[in-house]
Amino acid sequence: MTRRVGPKGQVVIPKELREELGIEPGGEVTFWLHGDHIAVRPAWHRRPLRGRFRGSPLVDELAAERSADRTEDNLRPQA
């Protein structure tokens, strides 16, 4: 599919692609340079990291390791 870039740099995303990706009027998309081309995807594909692993055993494991590191740092003789 080929589209023409308007004077303000705007490009219309083809209807078939908008429907397939669930992009609706007023929705947000993200752009990034991917090698030699520009990639675009709906912004909701990028979930924030904060809270993503809440309730996971990984969170408790990392917190324990962090605590152990702090304790170890406090026990080291100062140079």
C-alpha positions in Angstrom: 0.0 0.0 0.0 1.3 3.4 -0.9 0.1 6.7 0.4 1.2 10.3 -0.4 2.6 12.5 2.4 0.7 15.7 2.8 2.3 19.2 3.1 2.3 18.9 7.0 3.9 15.4 6.9 0.6 13.7 7.5 -0.1 10.2 6.1 -3.5 8.4 6.3 -3.2 4.9 7.7 -5.2 2.6 5.3 -8.6 1.6 6.7 -7.9 -2.1 6.5 -4.8 -1.7 8.7 -6.6 0.6 11.2 -9.3 -2.0 11.6 -6.9 -4.9 12.0 -4.9 -3.0 14.7 -7.9 -1.5 16.4 -6.8 2.1 15.7 -9.8 4.4 16.0 -10.2 8.2 15.5 -8.6 10.0 18.4 -6.5 7.0 19.3 -2.8 7.3 19.8 0.0 5.6 17.8 3.8 5.4 18.4 6.4 5.9 15.8 10.1 4.8 15.8 12.9 4.4 13.3 13.4 0.7 12.5 16.5 0.3 10.4 15.7 2.0 7.1 12.0 2.5 7.7 9.5 4.0 10.1 7.4 1.7 12.2 4.0 2.6 13.8 1.8 0.7 16.2 -1.1 1.6 18.5 0.2 3.2 21.7 -1.7 0.7 23.9 0.8 -1.9 22.8 3.3 -0.3 25.1 2.2 -1.0 28.6 4.1 1.0 31.3 6.6 -1.0 33.3 5.3 0.3 36.7 3.2 -2.4 38.2 3.6 -4.9 35.4 5.1 -7.6 37.6 3.1 -6.8 40.7 2.1 -10.1 42.5 4.8 -12.0 40.6 7.3 -14.1 42.7 10.0 -12.3 40.7 9.2 -9.1 42.6 9.8 -10.7 46.0 13.0 -12.4 44.8 14.4 -9.1 43.4 13.4 -7.2 46.6 15.2 -9.9 48.7 18.3 -9.6 46.5 18.3 -5.8 46.8 18.0 -6.0 50.6 20.9 -8.5 50.7 23.0 -6.2 48.6 22.4 -3.3 50.9 23.3 -5.4 53.9 26.4 -6.6 52.2 27.4 -3.0 51.3 26.9 -1.9 54.9 29.1 -4.7 56.2 32.0 -3.9 53.9 34.9 -2.0 55.5 35.2 1.5 54.2 38.4 2.2 52.2 
